[in-house]
Amino acid sequence: MDEDVKRELEDLKSMVTAWKESYIKLAREEGGGEYLVEEYGAEIEEFVFPYVFKIMKLGGMEMWELEEFSQFCQQQVLEFREALIDMGAILVEKEESDAREV
């Protein structure tokens, strides 16, 4: 992968991380839940993945590099969900314990 593509991917990673922070701030200020996780993931799929796939198709990166970038994005979505759980915006543990009681 050439240096221009590396810089571009780093910029995209920074953008995805900034979106995550923005969504966390939104959840703190206005509340929210699982739907925010879905919106965040959809935003990545709609705006980031097509661009990165095009880079790969044009020969700017290998499949394993695409997979690595995709894993980074998936990790950001998981981290966002965990942040919402920590904030109490998603009540996974309570829902799981309620299900066990039935």
N, C-alpha and C positions, 0 to 999 in steps of 0.2 A: 504494500500500500504506500502510495507516495505521500509526501508531507502535506500537500494541500488537502487530500482526503482525510488524513489524520486530524488536521485542524478542524475541518468541517464536522467530523464526527464528535470531536471534543466540544465544539460549539453546540451541536445538537444535544449532547449529554447535559451541558449546562442549561440549555433551554428546558429540557424535560425536568431537570431538578428544580429549576425556578418555577415551573408550573406546579410541581408538587408542593413547594413552599406556599405558593399562592392559594392552592386548594386547602392547605392546612389552615392558613389564615382565614379563609372564607368560613371554614367549618367552626373555627373558634368564635368568629364574630356573629355568624348567622345560624349556627347549628348545621346539622346535616347528617348524613348517614351513608349507607351502602351506595346510594345512588351517586354520590360524589366520586366514589371509587370507580364506578362504571363510566361516569363522564370523563374522568381523568384518563382511563384506559382507552376510551373511544377517541379522545383528542389525540393521543399518541398514534393510534392506528390510522386516523384520518389524515393527520398532517405530517407525521414523521416517517412512518414506515414506507409510504409510497416513494418518498424522496430517497430513502436509504436503499430500497430495492432498485431504484433507477441507477444509483451509483454502482451497485453490484452488476446490474445488467450491462452497464457501459464498461465494465472491467476495472472499476476503481477499487474493488475489494473482493475478497474470496468469500465463499459460502460460510466458512467457519468464522470469519470476521462479522458477517451479517448475523450469524447465530449468537455470537458474543454480544453484539450490540442489542439484539432482541432480548437476551437474558438480562442485560443491564436495565432495559425498559421495564421488563416484567418485575424485576427486583424493586424498582421505584414504585410501581403500583402496589406491591406487597408492603413496602415500607409505609406508604401512605395509609393503607388499610390498618396497619398496626398502630400508626399514630392516632387514627380515629378511634380505635379500640381503647388505647391508653387514655384518650380524652373522654371516653364514655359516650362517644357519638354512635358507636356500634356496640351493642351489648351481646357479644358472642357467648361469653362464659355464662351469663345468666340464662340465656336461651338454651344453651346446652344442658345446664343443670336442671332447668324446668322440664326439658324433654326426658331427662333420666327419671324424674319423679313420677311421670305418667305411667 
